[in-house]
Amino acid sequence: MQLHLDRPGHEFFLRGADGALALVNDRRLTSSFVLSPHTLVEGWALRDVKTMTPADLEPLFALQPEVILLGCGAAQTFPPAATLAACLSRGIGLETMTNAAAARTFNVLASESRRVVAGFVLNG
């Protein structure tokens, strides 16, 4: 049997994520970041989803998503209502989940050529 490495048709993919680290392609990240299929923005300032403001979403909005995945760490938490409203007012879906679930969902949506952007909160 011959095995072939199958890479997705986009530049960045998640190999895994938890509350402390993420593996994007072959790079280990230990601080919060923003990811689209073609863009990686390291050093996202957000550290706690519960204190998130609409301004924290600006790096994600800049990538023109149709849906935002918010990986909130090892346990699911939700941002304040004003943050959710900022997405709704722009017609952008916001899904909040653990980092592991957000990583899996990101890869599926990216493989479908969806305009997905994910923000991952890491507390490494």
Beta strands, then each sheet from edge to edge (+ up, - down):
strand 1: 14-17
strand 2: 22-24
strand 3: 27-29
strand 4: 31-36
strand 5: 39-42
strand 6: 67-71
strand 7: 93-97
strand 8: 116-123
sheet 1: 1+ 2- 3+
sheet 2: 5+ 4- 8+ 6+ 7+
end
